[in-house]
Amino acid sequence: MMLDSFHYNYYLTINSFGFYRKRAGVCFTADMITGVCGKRFNKPHRFKSCTSGNSIVRVVLLSPFLLSTTALLIFLTAIIVGVFTEQEWFHMLEAIGWLIPINFALVNLTPYLSTFVKEKCVYFDREKQKVSFTLDIPHCTERDEFGNCCFDYSEINLRYQRVYTNEYGAMTYAPIISHKDGQKFPKAKITAIVNENGRVPIECLMLFEDIRRFMDKSKPLPESPEYEGFRHLDPVTAEHDKAIGRPASYWSEMSLEQQLEIANKIYEPIYELNEEFPKKPLPEMKEPWKHWKPDGKKGEGEGLKREFLLIAMQLFTAKPM
């Protein structure tokens, strides 16, 4: 399905404002987990990245988690069987005890190792109106400042396609970012990641609207926590914010819970749509500080309960984040 002119104008990306930037539970290398795309340019006012769903970085990050979780389930099963069959099972507790220091090492080593893997992603340059791929693309003649193949934004297609996920015909929708000339540049294509794999294309459409709105230099950056702290670096946005008297740190005064609550409210009109392509676009969110007052918790996360749960998951299953 090709999308060239439709707009939702509604989205919001919550942001922890550095809460997980240097540490996540017992993972002290958490800042490396963003990979090459995130670490090469820490300029969200200029670049927006989309990582491929089949990137090898995801394999590197998930492999220790899957292996450790499998081992834990095997040990727990052996303990349960041992209890009911009166077989020796105490040595399984010792094995689980060994998992804890091993998982601590894996949790901190895995993000570091991911930085050595070339990440498969595409990034959009708002300033220069270019789109770059971290892939090797034959016949590409233009390179960006990072040495990656790039094209004019006008040459890029945003579309989605139906994907069958199993042999029984279960279907989902996948967002595709590719060059319009697929015959000349067949390698200039990635299947991006969306938050949910739904049976309707809404998540794909919201991603594309996010990209289009970000690349529209005639407008300031959208009102979203994603850009808080960087809005003054974009000239159009800085001028706009000054003219309307926008609070400099509006979103960063909120907890993640409040951001998520607001996001759910502004997404309601989208999720309630009965048509994939309504006749007219929804209005864009403007001056949210007139509607929602920050709770003053400054993106502190979800408290000790979440922190303890994350640490437990890391130590017993090697879950990095």
N, C-alpha and C positions, 0 to 999 in steps of 0.2 A: 504494500500500500504506500503510494507516494504522498508526501505532505509538503505543499508549497505555500499555502496561504492561510491555513487555519491557526487560530490562537486561542488559548485558554486564559492567559494572563493571570493565573493563580498558582502560586507555589511558594514554598518556604522550606529552607534547609536549616535544621537546628544545628547548633554549634556549641561545643563545650568550652570554647575560648581558652584552649591550652590545658584543660583539666587532664587530658590524657597525652599531652604533647611530649612530656619527658618520662612519664611513668604510668603504667596501667597495672594496678595490683602489684604483683611481684616482678612484672616485666619492666626492667629499667632500660630497655632498648626500644621502647614502644614508638619513639619518634622515627625510627627507621622503617617502620612497617608501611609507610606511605609509598615506599619504593622509589624508583627512578623518576617517575612522573611527578611525584610530590616534592622530592628533594631538589630537583634540578632548578625549579623556579618557585620560590615562595612568594608569588605575586598573584593572589587570587583576584585582584582588581583588573588584571590583564589576561590571565590564563584560566581556562576551565578545562579540566581533564576528564576523559572517559576511558576507563580501563576495560579491556576485553574480558568477557566472561570465561574464555578458555586460556587466559594468560597462565604461563608456567609459574608465575609468582604465587598465584592462588594455590597451585599444587604444593609448592614449597611450604606455604603457611599452614595448609590443612593436613599434610601428611603426618607430622608428629602428633597432632590432635587425634586423628583417626586411629593411628597405631596404638597410642597410649590408652585411648578409650576402649579399644578392643581388648587390650591386655587387662585393663581393670575389670571389664565385664567377665572375662575368663576366670580371673582370680575370685571374683565375687560368686560366680556360679559354682566354682569348685568348693568354696566355703559352704554354700547352701547345701550342696550335694553331700559334703562331708558331715554336716550336722545331722542330716536325716538318715545317713547310711552308716554313721558311726565310724567313718574313715578319718584318717589323720588329715587335718586341715589347718593347723596352726602355722605351718610353714607358708601358707598363702598370705597370712597377715604380714609376715616378714617380707614377702614379695611386694605387697602393697606399700609397705614402709620404704622399700627401695625405690618405688615409683616417684615418691615425693621429691628427693634430691635430683633424680634424673629429669623429671618434668620441669623443675626449677631451672635447670641448665638449658633444657630445650626451649623453654619459653623465652629465655633471653638470647639464645643463639639463633633461633629461627628468623626473627626480624633482621638480624645482622646479615645472615646468609642471603636473605631476599634482595639485599642491595647489590649483590653480585650477579643477579639474574636480570637479563634485559626484559623489561616489562613491555607487554604488548598493549599500547594505548594510543589514543589520539587526543590532541589538545588544540583548543580554539584560542586564537590570539585576538582579543578585542581591539587592541591598539593598532595592529597592522592588518587586521581583517584577513588573517591567514589561518589555515588549518594544517597541522603537522601530524605525521604518523611516525611512530618509533620503529616501524617495520622497514625492511629492505624492499623498495618498490622499483622494479625495472622501468626504464624510460623516464624517470623523474629527473627534471633538470634544475629545479630550484631547491635550495637548502635554507633552513632558518639559522638563527644564531647559535643553536645547539648542535647543528650538523645534521638535523633530521629533514627528511623530504617534506616539502610543504606545498600547498596549493592555495589559490584564492578561495575565500569562503563561498563565493558564488558558484564554484565548481563542485560543491559538496551536496550530496543527497542525504536527507534524513527520512528514513522509512522504517516500517516494521513488517515482520512476516510471521506467519503461523509456523510454529515448531511443534512437532509431535515428540513427546518426551518418553513414550514407552511403546511397546508392541501392541498395546490394547487401544491405542488411538487417543490417549490423553494429550490435550493440546494446550499450548501457552503461546504468548506473543513475545517476540524478541526485537529490540530496537537495533537497526542497522545504520551505521554511519559509513558512507562510501563515496568514492568519486563518481561523478555522473557518467563519465566515459569508462564503463566497466570493461570494455573490450581492450582499451589501451592500458588501463591501470587496474587489472583484476585484483592485485594484491593490496590496493588502497581501500581496505574494507575491514571493519571490526564489528563484532556483535557486542554491544555495550551491556552493562549491568544495570538493572533496575531494582528497586527495593523489594518488589513482590513479583512472583511469576503468576499472573492472573489469567483467567480465561477471557478477559476483555483487554483491549489495548490501552487502557487509560494510563498506566504507568509509563508506557512508551511515549504517548502523546505529551505527558507532563514533562518528561525529560527533554523532548524536542522543543517544547515551548520555553523551557529554561534556557536552552542553548540559544535559541533565536533572540530571546529577550536580552541575554548577556551580550550578544554580538551586535545589537542595535546601538550604535554610537550616538544616535540622535537623542537618546534617552539616558538618564542617569542609571546607575546600577540599581537593580530591584531592591525593594525593602525586604531584606532577608538577613538573618544572623550570619549567613555565609560570608558576607562582605563587611561585616562590622570591624572597624579598626583599620580598614583599607580604603574606605570611600573617599577620603581626602586625597588619595593618590591618583584618582581618575579625575581629570579636569572638568568634564561635563558634570559628574556627580558632585564634585566639590562646590561648583558654582550653584547647582540646584539646591544642595543642602543649606548653603549659606542664605540663599534667597528665601527659603521657607522657614528658616530657623529650626532646622532639624536638630534634636538632641544628639550630641556627639557619641554617646555611649548607651543608646537606648536598649538594644538587644542584649548587650553584655551585662546589664543589670538584672537580667532574668535568670532563673534556674532553668535547667533542661526541661523540667516538668511543665513550667509555664509556657516555654517555647512550643513544646509538643501539644499542649492544650490549644494554643492559638492556631498552630498548623492544622490540627484536626478540624477546627471551626472553619478555616478558610478553604479547606479541601471539600467540605460538605457539598457545596453547589456542583462541584465536578463529579463526585461519586454518585450524585443523585440524578445526573443527566440520563435521559432515556435514549438520546441519540449519540452516535459517535461524533457527529459533526453538527453541532447546533447552528442555527441560522445566523446568529451574531455572537461575537466574543463576550465573555464575561468581563466585568470591569476589573482593572488592576487595583491591588491594595495600595492605598496611599495614606500617609500620615497615621500609622497605627497607634502612635503615642496618644492620640486623641480618643482612642477606644480602649486600650489596655495599658494599665499602669504596671511597671516592673515590680516584681516582688522583692527586689533588692538582694537576692541570693547569689547573683553574679555567676551564673553557670557552674555552681558548685557540684553538679552531678546529682545523684540520687541517694546520697548519704552513706552511712556505714553499712547498712544492709546490703546494698549493691556491691560495695567494696569487698566485704567478706565473702559474698557469693562468687565474685570474680576470682578472688585469691584461691578459694576452694576448687573452682573449676580449673584454674591453672595448675595447681599442685597435684590434682588427681587425674587430669585429662590433658595437660599441656596446651590448653586453650590460650592462645596468645593475647586476645583482646576480649 
